[in-house]
Amino acid sequence: MSALLNPEGRPEEEAVPEAADLSLESGLSLETDISPEPVLPEAVRQRITVLAAAALPGLPADEMPVALRRVARFAPNRRARLGGRDIAAQLVADPLFRQRIGTRIVTEAGDLGAAVTSGVAPAAADPVEVAALAYLARPDGWRELIAAAGDAVRAEADSAAVTAQVRAAEQRATRAEHDRAVARVEAEKLRDELARVREELGQLREEARTTAKALREAQAAQKRAQDLLATEKGRATRVNQDHESEVRRLKSRLADAEAAASTGRQAAKDARAVDDARLWLLLETINQAATGLRRELALNPADKLPADFVADTSAERPGAPERSTARAQDTDDPGRLDQLLALPRAHLVVDGYNVTKRGFADMSLEQQRKRLITGLGGIAAQTGDEVTVVFDGAERVHGLPPAPRGVRVLFSRKGMTADELIRRLVRAEPPGRPIVVVSSDREVADGVRRHGAYPMGADSLLRRLSRS
């Protein structure tokens, strides 16, 4: 009962004075000891919940616990099912509530309730009902009544089990008798069938002797035919093997020819695709360069005379500010990087780890890649240039986030370094297209410079990114 009526494991609260007065008036006991709750059979626990749920709406609002006011509004058929746990908890935790609800239930039970209140269990009464009323009323000796009810319930369960076993045995005996009767009928049928079969068997034996003689003659003829057939099969097998050998040889030559043709077609297709890409990029570069050149050569109305130019280049004007010399630009100058990226159809190729380990060495490799790729996305959005970042494949991880628009992220394959992949990218571009390679590796810089690219140091890109 403790698992149902006290789900939170709280000890039973002591009775309040008002509960003591009510117990004196009603004749019911309001137990104040701290003895543990008895373990009740499942049927008794359920019956207590059903009785309490049925009597709950009859309590006045001021006598009903706050936790059960919502349960009291449930429909009768749902009250015990949905609110049973709350009702059980209140019966354990609130002796006054148990006394009030028990008074109503015992009164409604009539003579049985009066007998249980006096500590007597009528012999003809339902033991489950007696145990439930005893738990709620708690007269003297209520624990013994509950124990006796539990024994009665278990005895009834044992009796029902024995009755069920006897009934099952009787059913098995009935089925066995029926099966024996059916078996006797079937045996008679089988005896008649056996006599008929024996008669047919005699006829079949005579036919079998005749058939065996014909069979021996047929087998002899068959053996002669099989010998001839084996000879012809051997000759046909040799011819077929020679034919299949020739077919395999021709198929092998055909497969080699098809593979060579396919390789040639794919190589030609790849070569045409590369040439087309190079030609397109070159035409785009020339077109944008021509557009820029036309824009640069567009002559505005002259606002200076030839003498003014001579004066600017060969003489000093009074009060004129001193001219400054152009700042030298090297491979780590972000200004030079901006100038190169401003060229038409420029392609920016970045040696990934060479840049990140120089600028973000305190971060993890994943954070380094993410920060560099995000920054390159901003440059691609600002300049509209093609941007490619190359990482060594040895550190490659799966599940990378998608690259920003305009940024191509590459990892070198097994057996190839990022430096070699960068040089291949530079060699793949058409002559005349501006290619900017960012790497502080001298070998990379020298290699791409020989193929017409502009090498820039990693610091130039790091400064450019810090400016964004």
WONOR-V67322 format. One record per residue. N is the residue number from 1. RES is the residue in one letter. PSI is psi in radians with two decimals (* if undefined). NEAR is the number of other ideal C-beta (glycine too) atoms within 10 Angstrom. D_LAST is the distance of its C-alpha to the last C-alpha in whole Angstrom. Layout:
{{N | RES | PSI | NEAR | D_LAST} {N | RES | PSI | NEAR | D_LAST}}
This chain:
{{1 | M | -0.52 | 21 | 72} {2 | S | -0.57 | 14 | 70} {3 | A | -0.49 | 12 | 67} {4 | L | -0.78 | 21 | 68} {5 | L | -0.22 | 23 | 69} {6 | N | 1.16 | 18 | 67} {7 | P | -0.38 | 13 | 63} {8 | E | -0.04 | 7 | 61} {9 | G | 0.37 | 8 | 64} {10 | R | 2.50 | 10 | 65} {11 | P | 2.67 | 11 | 68} {12 | E | 2.32 | 20 | 71} {13 | E | 2.65 | 12 | 71} {14 | E | 2.67 | 12 | 74} {15 | A | 2.55 | 19 | 76} {16 | V | 2.82 | 13 | 76} {17 | P | -0.66 | 8 | 79} {18 | E | -0.65 | 13 | 79} {19 | A | -0.63 | 20 | 79} {20 | A | -0.71 | 15 | 82} {21 | D | -0.75 | 11 | 84} {22 | L | -0.64 | 18 | 84} {23 | S | -0.59 | 22 | 85} {24 | L | -0.67 | 10 | 88} {25 | E | -0.67 | 9 | 89} {26 | S | -0.27 | 18 | 88} {27 | G | 0.05 | 13 | 89} {28 | L | 2.67 | 22 | 86} {29 | S | 2.33 | 18 | 84} {30 | L | 1.67 | 22 | 81} {31 | E | 2.29 | 17 | 80} {32 | T | 0.05 | 13 | 79} {33 | D | 3.02 | 7 | 79} {34 | I | 0.42 | 8 | 76} {35 | S | 2.54 | 8 | 77} {36 | P | 2.66 | 11 | 75} {37 | E | 2.43 | 16 | 75} {38 | P | 2.68 | 16 | 77} {39 | V | 2.04 | 13 | 76} {40 | L | 2.62 | 25 | 77} {41 | P | 2.73 | 20 | 77} {42 | E | -0.69 | 11 | 75} {43 | A | -0.65 | 19 | 77} {44 | V | -0.74 | 25 | 78} {45 | R | -0.79 | 21 | 74} {46 | Q | -0.69 | 16 | 74} {47 | R | -0.67 | 20 | 77} {48 | I | -0.78 | 29 | 76} {49 | T | -0.74 | 22 | 73} {50 | V | -0.76 | 16 | 75} {51 | L | -0.79 | 24 | 77} {52 | A | -0.70 | 27 | 75} {53 | A | -0.65 | 25 | 73} {54 | A | -0.60 | 16 | 76} {55 | A | -0.17 | 19 | 77} {56 | L | -0.80 | 25 | 73} {57 | P | -0.33 | 13 | 74} {58 | G | -0.20 | 14 | 77} {59 | L | 2.50 | 17 | 76} {60 | P | 2.74 | 7 | 75} {61 | A | -0.62 | 7 | 72} {62 | D | -0.26 | 5 | 72} {63 | E | -0.12 | 13 | 74} {64 | M | 2.28 | 19 | 71} {65 | P | 2.59 | 19 | 68} {66 | V | -0.65 | 7 | 64} {67 | A | -0.32 | 15 | 63} {68 | L | 0.00 | 22 | 66} {69 | R | -0.65 | 12 | 66} {70 | R | -0.65 | 10 | 63} {71 | V | -0.60 | 22 | 65} {72 | A | -0.41 | 17 | 68} {73 | R | -0.09 | 11 | 67} {74 | F | 2.77 | 16 | 66} {75 | A | 2.64 | 8 | 69} {76 | P | -0.69 | 10 | 72} {77 | N | -0.20 | 9 | 71} {78 | R | -0.23 | 11 | 67} {79 | R | -0.85 | 22 | 68} {80 | A | -0.56 | 21 | 69} {81 | R | -0.76 | 12 | 67} {82 | L | -0.54 | 13 | 64} {83 | G | 0.19 | 22 | 65} {84 | G | -0.68 | 19 | 67} {85 | R | -0.77 | 13 | 65} {86 | D | -0.72 | 16 | 64} {87 | I | -0.77 | 26 | 68} {88 | A | -0.72 | 21 | 69} {89 | A | -0.71 | 19 | 66} {90 | Q | -0.62 | 23 | 68} {91 | L | -0.61 | 24 | 71} {92 | V | -0.75 | 22 | 71} {93 | A | -0.39 | 18 | 69} {94 | D | 1.62 | 20 | 71} {95 | P | -0.59 | 23 | 75} {96 | L | -0.76 | 20 | 76} {97 | F | -0.74 | 22 | 74} {98 | R | -0.69 | 26 | 76} {99 | Q | -0.71 | 23 | 79} {100 | R | -0.81 | 24 | 78} {101 | I | -0.60 | 27 | 77} {102 | G | -0.64 | 30 | 80} {103 | T | -0.80 | 21 | 83} {104 | R | -0.74 | 19 | 82} {105 | I | -0.76 | 20 | 82} {106 | V | -0.68 | 25 | 85} {107 | T | -0.76 | 13 | 87} {108 | E | -0.43 | 13 | 86} {109 | A | -0.25 | 21 | 87} {110 | G | -2.28 | 9 | 91} {111 | D | -0.65 | 9 | 93} {112 | L | -0.73 | 18 | 91} {113 | G | -0.70 | 21 | 89} {114 | A | -0.72 | 15 | 92} {115 | A | -0.75 | 18 | 93} {116 | V | -0.68 | 27 | 90} {117 | T | -0.57 | 24 | 89} {118 | S | 0.02 | 11 | 93} {119 | G | 0.28 | 15 | 91} {120 | V | 2.37 | 14 | 93} {121 | A | 1.91 | 20 | 92} {122 | P | 2.47 | 11 | 94} {123 | A | -0.59 | 5 | 95} {124 | A | -0.08 | 5 | 95} {125 | A | 2.70 | 18 | 91} {126 | D | 2.14 | 16 | 88} {127 | P | -0.57 | 22 | 87} {128 | V | -0.76 | 22 | 83} {129 | E | -0.74 | 19 | 84} {130 | V | -0.79 | 23 | 86} {131 | A | -0.72 | 30 | 83} {132 | A | -0.79 | 28 | 81} {133 | L | -0.67 | 29 | 83} {134 | A | -0.68 | 27 | 84} {135 | Y | -0.72 | 27 | 80} {136 | L | -0.72 | 25 | 80} {137 | A | -0.62 | 27 | 83} {138 | R | 1.00 | 23 | 83} {139 | P | -3.12 | 18 | 87} {140 | D | 2.32 | 11 | 89} {141 | G | 0.34 | 14 | 88} {142 | W | -0.56 | 21 | 85} {143 | R | -0.63 | 14 | 84} {144 | E | -0.68 | 12 | 87} {145 | L | -0.74 | 23 | 87} {146 | I | -0.72 | 23 | 84} {147 | A | -0.74 | 16 | 84} {148 | A | -0.68 | 16 | 88} {149 | A | -0.69 | 26 | 86} {150 | G | -0.72 | 19 | 83} {151 | D | -0.70 | 12 | 86} {152 | A | -0.71 | 18 | 88} {153 | V | -0.76 | 19 | 84} {154 | R | -0.65 | 12 | 84} {155 | A | -0.73 | 11 | 88} {156 | E | -0.72 | 14 | 87} {157 | A | -0.73 | 12 | 84} {158 | D | -0.72 | 10 | 86} {159 | S | -0.74 | 10 | 89} {160 | A | -0.67 | 10 | 87} {161 | A | -0.75 | 10 | 86} {162 | V | -0.74 | 10 | 89} {163 | T | -0.73 | 10 | 90} {164 | A | -0.70 | 10 | 87} {165 | Q | -0.72 | 10 | 89} {166 | V | -0.77 | 10 | 92} {167 | R | -0.73 | 10 | 91} {168 | A | -0.68 | 10 | 89} {169 | A | -0.72 | 10 | 92} {170 | E | -0.71 | 10 | 94} {171 | Q | -0.71 | 10 | 92} {172 | R | -0.68 | 10 | 92} {173 | A | -0.71 | 10 | 96} {174 | T | -0.79 | 10 | 96} {175 | R | -0.67 | 10 | 94} {176 | A | -0.72 | 10 | 95} {177 | E | -0.72 | 10 | 99} {178 | H | -0.72 | 10 | 97} {179 | D | -0.67 | 10 | 96} {180 | R | -0.69 | 9 | 99} {181 | A | -0.77 | 10 | 101} {182 | V | -0.70 | 10 | 99} {183 | A | -0.67 | 11 | 99} {184 | R | -0.75 | 10 | 103} {185 | V | -0.76 | 9 | 103} {186 | E | -0.62 | 10 | 100} {187 | A | -0.72 | 10 | 103} {188 | E | -0.76 | 10 | 106} {189 | K | -0.70 | 10 | 104} {190 | L | -0.62 | 12 | 103} {191 | R | -0.76 | 10 | 106} {192 | D | -0.73 | 10 | 107} {193 | E | -0.61 | 10 | 104} {194 | L | -0.71 | 11 | 105} {195 | A | -0.75 | 10 | 109} {196 | R | -0.70 | 10 | 108} {197 | V | -0.67 | 11 | 105} {198 | R | -0.69 | 9 | 108} {199 | E | -0.78 | 10 | 110} {200 | E | -0.58 | 10 | 107} {201 | L | -0.68 | 11 | 107} {202 | G | -0.76 | 9 | 110} {203 | Q | -0.71 | 9 | 110} {204 | L | -0.61 | 12 | 106} {205 | R | -0.73 | 9 | 108} {206 | E | -0.77 | 9 | 110} {207 | E | -0.60 | 10 | 108} {208 | A | -0.68 | 12 | 106} {209 | R | -0.75 | 9 | 109} {210 | T | -0.76 | 9 | 109} {211 | T | -0.62 | 12 | 105} {212 | A | -0.69 | 10 | 105} {213 | K | -0.79 | 10 | 108} {214 | A | -0.60 | 9 | 106} {215 | L | -0.73 | 12 | 103} {216 | R | -0.73 | 10 | 104} {217 | E | -0.75 | 10 | 105} {218 | A | -0.63 | 11 | 102} {219 | Q | -0.66 | 11 | 100} {220 | A | -0.77 | 10 | 102} {221 | A | -0.65 | 10 | 101} {222 | Q | -0.67 | 12 | 98} {223 | K | -0.72 | 10 | 98} {224 | R | -0.74 | 10 | 99} {225 | A | -0.65 | 10 | 96} {226 | Q | -0.65 | 12 | 94} {227 | D | -0.80 | 10 | 95} {228 | L | -0.71 | 10 | 95} {229 | L | -0.69 | 11 | 91} {230 | A | -0.70 | 10 | 90} {231 | T | -0.78 | 10 | 91} {232 | E | -0.64 | 10 | 90} {233 | K | -0.68 | 12 | 86} {234 | G | -0.75 | 10 | 86} {235 | R | -0.75 | 10 | 87} {236 | A | -0.63 | 10 | 84} {237 | T | -0.77 | 10 | 81} {238 | R | -0.76 | 10 | 82} {239 | V | -0.74 | 10 | 81} {240 | N | -0.71 | 11 | 78} {241 | Q | -0.76 | 10 | 77} {242 | D | -0.72 | 10 | 77} {243 | H | -0.79 | 10 | 75} {244 | E | -0.64 | 10 | 72} {245 | S | -0.75 | 10 | 72} {246 | E | -0.70 | 10 | 72} {247 | V | -0.75 | 10 | 69} {248 | R | -0.71 | 10 | 67} {249 | R | -0.74 | 10 | 67} {250 | L | -0.68 | 10 | 66} {251 | K | -0.67 | 10 | 64} {252 | S | -0.75 | 10 | 62} {253 | R | -0.66 | 10 | 62} {254 | L | -0.72 | 10 | 61} {255 | A | -0.72 | 10 | 58} {256 | D | -0.74 | 10 | 57} {257 | A | -0.73 | 10 | 57} {258 | E | -0.68 | 10 | 55} {259 | A | -0.75 | 10 | 52} {260 | A | -0.73 | 10 | 53} {261 | A | -0.74 | 10 | 52} {262 | S | -0.74 | 10 | 49} {263 | T | -0.75 | 10 | 48} {264 | G | -0.74 | 10 | 48} {265 | R | -0.73 | 10 | 47} {266 | Q | -0.72 | 10 | 44} {267 | A | -0.77 | 10 | 43} {268 | A | -0.70 | 10 | 44} {269 | K | -0.77 | 10 | 42} {270 | D | -0.72 | 10 | 39} {271 | A | -0.73 | 10 | 39} {272 | R | -0.70 | 10 | 40} {273 | A | -0.73 | 10 | 36} {274 | V | -0.75 | 12 | 35} {275 | D | -0.72 | 11 | 36} {276 | D | -0.73 | 10 | 35} {277 | A | -0.77 | 13 | 32} {278 | R | -0.76 | 16 | 32} {279 | L | -0.72 | 11 | 33} {280 | W | -0.79 | 12 | 31} {281 | L | -0.71 | 18 | 28} {282 | L | -0.75 | 16 | 30} {283 | L | -0.70 | 12 | 31} {284 | E | -0.74 | 14 | 28} {285 | T | -0.81 | 21 | 26} {286 | I | -0.70 | 14 | 29} {287 | N | -0.82 | 12 | 29} {288 | Q | -0.63 | 14 | 26} {289 | A | -0.71 | 15 | 27} {290 | A | -0.69 | 11 | 30} {291 | T | -0.79 | 11 | 28} {292 | G | -0.67 | 13 | 26} {293 | L | -0.72 | 11 | 29} {294 | R | -0.66 | 9 | 31} {295 | R | -0.66 | 8 | 28} {296 | E | -0.60 | 7 | 28} {297 | L | -0.07 | 7 | 32} {298 | A | 2.05 | 7 | 32} {299 | L | 2.16 | 5 | 34} {300 | N | 2.85 | 5 | 34} {301 | P | 2.35 | 4 | 37} {302 | A | 2.22 | 8 | 38} {303 | D | 0.08 | 6 | 37} {304 | K | 2.56 | 9 | 38} {305 | L | 2.82 | 9 | 42} {306 | P | -0.63 | 8 | 42} {307 | A | -0.53 | 8 | 44} {308 | D | -0.64 | 11 | 40} {309 | F | -0.72 | 10 | 38} {310 | V | -0.71 | 10 | 41} {311 | A | -0.65 | 14 | 41} {312 | D | -0.60 | 13 | 37} {313 | T | -0.44 | 7 | 37} {314 | S | -0.01 | 7 | 41} {315 | A | 2.85 | 8 | 41} {316 | E | 2.33 | 10 | 40} {317 | R | 2.51 | 8 | 40} {318 | P | 2.30 | 4 | 41} {319 | G | 0.03 | 5 | 39} {320 | A | 2.44 | 10 | 36} {321 | P | 2.59 | 6 | 33} {322 | E | 2.29 | 5 | 32} {323 | R | 2.46 | 7 | 30} {324 | S | 2.61 | 6 | 27} {325 | T | 2.65 | 5 | 27} {326 | A | 2.38 | 5 | 24} {327 | R | 2.31 | 8 | 22} {328 | A | 2.46 | 7 | 23} {329 | Q | 2.30 | 13 | 20} {330 | D | -2.97 | 10 | 20} {331 | T | -0.26 | 17 | 19} {332 | D | 0.22 | 16 | 17} {333 | D | 2.05 | 18 | 15} {334 | P | -0.41 | 18 | 12} {335 | G | -0.74 | 12 | 13} {336 | R | -0.66 | 19 | 16} {337 | L | -0.71 | 24 | 14} {338 | D | -0.73 | 15 | 12} {339 | Q | -0.74 | 13 | 16} {340 | L | -0.68 | 17 | 17} {341 | L | -0.31 | 22 | 15} {342 | A | -0.20 | 12 | 16} {343 | L | 2.63 | 19 | 20} {344 | P | 2.37 | 17 | 21} {345 | R | 0.67 | 22 | 21} {346 | A | 2.61 | 20 | 19} {347 | H | 2.02 | 22 | 19} {348 | L | 2.07 | 25 | 17} {349 | V | 2.18 | 25 | 19} {350 | V | 2.25 | 27 | 17} {351 | D | 1.72 | 26 | 20} {352 | G | -1.13 | 26 | 18} {353 | Y | -0.45 | 19 | 20} {354 | N | -0.62 | 23 | 20} {355 | V | -0.81 | 25 | 16} {356 | T | -0.68 | 24 | 16} {357 | K | -0.28 | 14 | 20} {358 | R | -0.55 | 16 | 18} {359 | G | -0.53 | 20 | 15} {360 | F | 0.78 | 17 | 16} {361 | A | -0.42 | 8 | 20} {362 | D | -0.10 | 7 | 21} {363 | M | 2.88 | 14 | 20} {364 | S | 2.83 | 9 | 22} {365 | L | -0.66 | 15 | 22} {366 | E | -0.77 | 11 | 21} {367 | Q | -0.64 | 12 | 18} {368 | Q | -0.85 | 21 | 17} {369 | R | -0.79 | 23 | 17} {370 | K | -0.76 | 16 | 16} {371 | R | -0.74 | 15 | 13} {372 | L | -0.80 | 24 | 12} {373 | I | -0.68 | 22 | 13} {374 | T | -0.77 | 15 | 11} {375 | G | -0.71 | 22 | 8} {376 | L | -0.54 | 26 | 10} {377 | G | -0.68 | 16 | 11} {378 | G | -0.73 | 15 | 8} {379 | I | -0.75 | 23 | 8} {380 | A | -0.68 | 20 | 12} {381 | A | -0.62 | 14 | 12} {382 | Q | -0.71 | 12 | 10} {383 | T | -0.43 | 16 | 12} {384 | G | 0.15 | 12 | 15} {385 | D | 2.84 | 19 | 16} {386 | E | 2.27 | 18 | 18} {387 | V | 2.25 | 25 | 16} {388 | T | 2.23 | 19 | 19} {389 | V | 2.33 | 25 | 18} {390 | V | 2.26 | 26 | 21} {391 | F | 2.69 | 26 | 23} {392 | D | 2.34 | 17 | 26} {393 | G | -0.30 | 16 | 28} {394 | A | -0.47 | 11 | 30} {395 | E | 0.19 | 15 | 28} {396 | R | 2.45 | 13 | 27} {397 | V | 2.65 | 10 | 28} {398 | H | 2.80 | 4 | 29} {399 | G | 0.52 | 4 | 27} {400 | L | 2.57 | 14 | 24} {401 | P | 2.73 | 10 | 22} {402 | P | 2.48 | 8 | 21} {403 | A | 2.65 | 16 | 18} {404 | P | 2.83 | 17 | 16} {405 | R | 2.28 | 8 | 17} {406 | G | -0.05 | 17 | 17} {407 | V | 2.23 | 23 | 16} {408 | R | 2.14 | 15 | 20} {409 | V | 2.13 | 19 | 20} {410 | L | 2.57 | 16 | 24} {411 | F | 2.35 | 18 | 26} {412 | S | 2.54 | 20 | 28} {413 | R | 2.96 | 11 | 32} {414 | K | 2.31 | 7 | 35} {415 | G | 0.00 | 7 | 36} {416 | M | 2.44 | 13 | 33} {417 | T | 2.87 | 15 | 30} {418 | A | -0.60 | 25 | 26} {419 | D | -0.80 | 19 | 27} {420 | E | -0.68 | 15 | 30} {421 | L | -0.65 | 21 | 28} {422 | I | -0.76 | 27 | 25} {423 | R | -0.63 | 20 | 28} {424 | R | -0.69 | 12 | 30} {425 | L | -0.72 | 20 | 27} {426 | V | -0.73 | 22 | 27} {427 | R | -0.45 | 13 | 30} {428 | A | -0.32 | 13 | 30} {429 | E | 2.62 | 22 | 28} {430 | P | 2.62 | 18 | 30} {431 | P | 2.43 | 9 | 31} {432 | G | -0.30 | 13 | 29} {433 | R | 2.31 | 21 | 26} {434 | P | 2.09 | 20 | 23} {435 | I | 2.18 | 24 | 22} {436 | V | 2.10 | 24 | 19} {437 | V | 2.12 | 26 | 20} {438 | V | 1.95 | 28 | 17} {439 | S | 2.43 | 28 | 20} {440 | S | 0.11 | 20 | 21} {441 | D | 2.05 | 17 | 24} {442 | R | -0.69 | 9 | 27} {443 | E | -0.72 | 10 | 29} {444 | V | -0.79 | 24 | 26} {445 | A | -0.79 | 19 | 25} {446 | D | -0.69 | 10 | 29} {447 | G | -0.77 | 20 | 30} {448 | V | -0.48 | 24 | 27} {449 | R | -0.62 | 13 | 28} {450 | R | -0.36 | 10 | 31} {451 | H | 0.27 | 15 | 30} {452 | G | 0.16 | 15 | 28} {453 | A | 2.86 | 24 | 25} {454 | Y | 1.88 | 21 | 22} {455 | P | 2.40 | 20 | 21} {456 | M | 2.55 | 26 | 18} {457 | G | 2.78 | 22 | 18} {458 | A | -0.54 | 21 | 16} {459 | D | -0.56 | 19 | 14} {460 | S | -0.72 | 24 | 13} {461 | L | -0.69 | 28 | 11} {462 | L | -0.72 | 20 | 10} {463 | R | -0.70 | 16 | 9} {464 | R | -0.70 | 20 | 7} {465 | L | -0.65 | 18 | 5} {466 | S | -0.36 | 10 | 6} {467 | R | -0.34 | 8 | 4} {468 | S | * | 10 | 0}}
